[in-house]
Each structure stands twice: as C-alpha cells, then as structure tokens.
C-alpha cells in the first residue's frame, strides 16, 4: 500500500469518526501494514482483522524498554494530568494496579500509563519513577497501534525515583 493510499484511508476514517458524510470506515482487512506510520492515527472502529505488519506488544517492549531477569523497566510520573488513586501507595517497592482498556486502536484509555525514560523526560516535569512490569504481568500490557511512546498496563512495581 502506498503512503498516499494509506493517508487517504486514514483521512476518510477520521471523517467517519466525526460522523462526516464524506467519511468511510477504514478497512485494513488482510492489508500488509509493515512499515506503515500509524502514529497519531485514531484507528477506533477500523477493521484490522488479518492485517499483517502491525506492532506487537512483545516487539514494542523489546525495542523500547530495558529487559531484566524480572521483567521490563518502564518509567512513570504522578500528579500530572490525573491525580493518582488514593489506593496507590507511591513509595519504593509498592505495586500499583488499575484496570486496562485493551483496545489497541485507542491511543488513550484506562490503565497505568508508562513510557521509555526519554519520552517521559520530554513530556513531563517532576519526579520520574523507574518501574518494573514483571514477567507474570505481561498479559496486562496494551501497546496502542499508533502509540507516540506511551503504553498502558494493569500492574507495575515502583522501584525508585530517577535523578534528572
């Protein structure tokens, strides 16, 4: 699929999401999306069944996060756009949990938002926490297809505050 054709489909899908009469739901069924730049695209409602070349959770984690014997190292801040739930104990060693929206077509959704260190430094001010997604918690990770760097998960262990 050419870059131009992909952009045309994404533009029509965006119009479809806005209930425009010119809009058409994106149909990527059995499409080869290898190498396609879907960053910033809202794929809500798009037909992605059988599509090849979509970003897998595991490949994204391997490419963007440090792998340890215990799991993957990720980074998080608190108190930015949302106040942390009162049930979260923000201290080293604590485990925090939240339900996750597993719809990979939705860039934003419930869950614990984490990202690579450089992404967090660029987008947030304040304390940055080094966290761990343990191996047994990987089923609770959602990497949106069009992520700009953030992923969401249902459980992380807080390790320590990172010095800037």
N, C-alpha and C positions, 0 to 999 in steps of 0.2 A: 504494500500500500504506500502510495506516495505521501510526502509530507503535506502537500496541498489537499489531497483527498481526505487525509486524517483531519486536517484543520476544518474542512468543510463539514464533515460529520460532527465534529465537536461543536462547531458553531450552531448547527441546526439542533443539536441535542440541548445546548444551552438555551436556545429559544424555546424548545419543547418544555424544558423545566420551568420556564417563565410563562407557560401557557400561551405562547405566541401562536398565531395561526400559521406562521411560517415554519414553526418548529417540527422536528421529526426526531423520534426516539432513536438513539444510537443503537445500531445492530452490528456488533463485532463477532457474531457467532462464527466460530471456526476461522476467524481472521488471525493472521500472523502479526502480532504486535511487537515482535522482537525489535528492540532499539527505538520504539516509539516514545516520544517525550510526552507523557501524560501529566507532567507536573502542573498543578493548578487547574486541571480539568475536573469538573464535577461529573462523575460517572454514575450518579444516582439514577437508578432505573434502567441503565444501559444493559443490553443483552450481551453478556460476556461469556456465555456458555461455549465451551470448546475452544475458546481463544487461546492461541499459543503465544509464548513470549512474555506473559505477564509476570510481574515481580512476585517472587515467592517470599514468604516470611523468612524462611531459613537463609536464602541467598542475601536478602537485605541485611539481616542480622550479621551474617559473616562478613559482608562488605563494609559495614559501618560501625560495628561495635567490637570491643575487645572481648575475646573468648578466653575464659579461665576454666580451671578444673571444676568450679562450682556453677558456672553459667556465663551469662553475658553482662558486662559492665555497661550501664547506661547512666544518664545524667538528668537531673530534675531540679526545678526551683519551686518554691512555695510562696503563696501570698501575692502572686502577680494578678492575673485576671480573675481568679477564683480563690476564695478562702478555703483552705483545706478543711475537710470534715472534722468535727470535734472528736470523732472516734480515732483519728490518726494521731499517734504519738510520734512527734518529729524529734527523734534522737537516734544516735548511732545504735545499730542492731535491731531497731524496730522493723516490723513487717507491716506495710500498709496495703490495703485491699480496696478495690472498687469494681463494680460490675462493668463489663466492657461491651461496647457496641461492636459486633464482629462484622458489620457490613463494610467490606473493604472499598466500596465505592464512595463511602462517606469520609471526607478528609477529617472532619471534626466529629467527635462523639464522646460518649461517656467512657471512662477508663482513666488510668493513671498515665498522663502524657509524659513521655521521656524522649530523649534525643541524644545524638552524639555531643560530646563536650563542646566542640567548636560551634555547633549550631546554637546550643544554649547560651554560650558566651555572647554570640552575635545578637540574639533576640531578647535576652532578659538581663536585668540588673539584679544585684543582690546575691545572696548565698546560693551556691550551686552544690547540690548533693550528688555524690557518687553513690550509685545504687547497683544492686545485683538482681537480675532476673535468673533465678535458679533453674536448672535444667528441668526439674519436675513441673515448673510453672509455664513452660513454653507454649502449652496448648492455650494459654490465656493471653497470647500476644496477637495483636492485629496491626498489620502494616498496610495502611491505605495504598491503593494502586497509584495514586497521584500525590504521595507524600512529598512535602517540601523538606523533610528531615525528621519530623515527629512521628512517633508510633505510639500506640496505647497498649496497656497491659492491665491485667487484673491484680497482680501482686508483685511487689518489689521489696527487697530488704535495703534499708538505708544504711550505708556504710560510713560515710564521713563527708564533711564539708570540704570542698576543693578550694585551695588557695588560688586566687586570681593572679 
